[in-house]
Amino acid sequence: AEREELMRGYRAKMAIIDEFAPRLISDTVEIKAMIEDLVENTDLTLTKADRGKFMKILKGKVDMKVANQVLSGMLQ
C-alpha cells in the first residue's frame, strides 16, 4: 500500500515537470532548419571554425547529440 502511495506522488510530480519543463527538439529536419536559419540571419558560416558557436546557440533548445550529427553532416 505504501508503494502505491509513493508511485502516485511520483506520477504527480512527473506530470508537473512534463507540463512546465522545456522540450528539447530532436527532429533532424527541424534542427537542420534552425542551423540554416542561423547561417542566413547571423554572421556564422558552415565551417568547422564556427561549429562551437552553433552548438553554444543551440544548447538547451535541441538534443545536442542529434544536433552534433546534423551539423557534422552539413559540414562535409
C-alpha positions in Angstrom: 0.0 0.0 0.0 2.8 2.4 0.8 4.5 1.8 -2.6 1.3 2.6 -4.4 1.1 5.9 -2.5 4.7 6.7 -3.4 4.0 5.9 -7.1 1.0 8.3 -7.1 3.2 11.0 -5.6 6.0 10.4 -8.2 3.5 10.4 -11.1 2.0 13.7 -9.9 5.5 15.3 -9.7 6.4 14.0 -13.2 3.1 15.4 -14.6 4.1 18.8 -13.3 7.6 18.5 -14.7 6.3 17.4 -18.1 3.9 20.3 -18.2 6.4 23.0 -17.5 9.9 21.7 -18.5 11.0 22.8 -21.9 11.2 20.0 -24.6 14.4 19.5 -26.5 14.0 19.3 -30.2 15.3 16.0 -31.6 13.8 16.1 -35.1 16.8 16.3 -37.6 14.8 18.3 -40.1 13.9 20.9 -37.6 17.4 21.2 -36.3 18.8 21.5 -39.8 16.3 24.3 -40.5 17.4 26.1 -37.3 21.1 25.8 -38.4 20.2 27.1 -41.9 18.3 30.0 -40.3 21.4 30.9 -38.2 23.5 30.9 -41.3 21.1 33.3 -43.0 20.5 35.6 -40.1 23.9 35.8 -38.4 27.5 36.1 -39.4 28.1 32.3 -38.8 29.2 30.2 -41.7 29.1 26.4 -42.1 32.7 25.9 -41.2 34.4 23.8 -38.6 35.7 27.1 -37.0 32.1 28.1 -36.2 31.0 24.7 -35.0 31.3 25.6 -31.3 29.3 28.8 -31.9 26.5 26.8 -33.4 26.5 24.3 -30.6 26.5 27.1 -28.0 23.5 28.8 -29.5 21.6 25.5 -29.9 22.3 24.3 -26.3 19.2 24.0 -24.2 16.9 24.1 -27.2 17.8 20.9 -29.0 19.1 17.4 -28.3 22.8 18.1 -28.5 23.7 14.6 -29.8 21.3 14.9 -32.7 22.5 18.5 -33.4 26.1 17.3 -33.5 25.2 14.6 -36.0 23.2 17.1 -38.2 25.9 19.7 -38.1 28.6 17.1 -38.9 26.6 16.1 -42.0 26.2 19.7 -43.1 29.9 20.4 -42.7 31.0 17.6 -45.0 
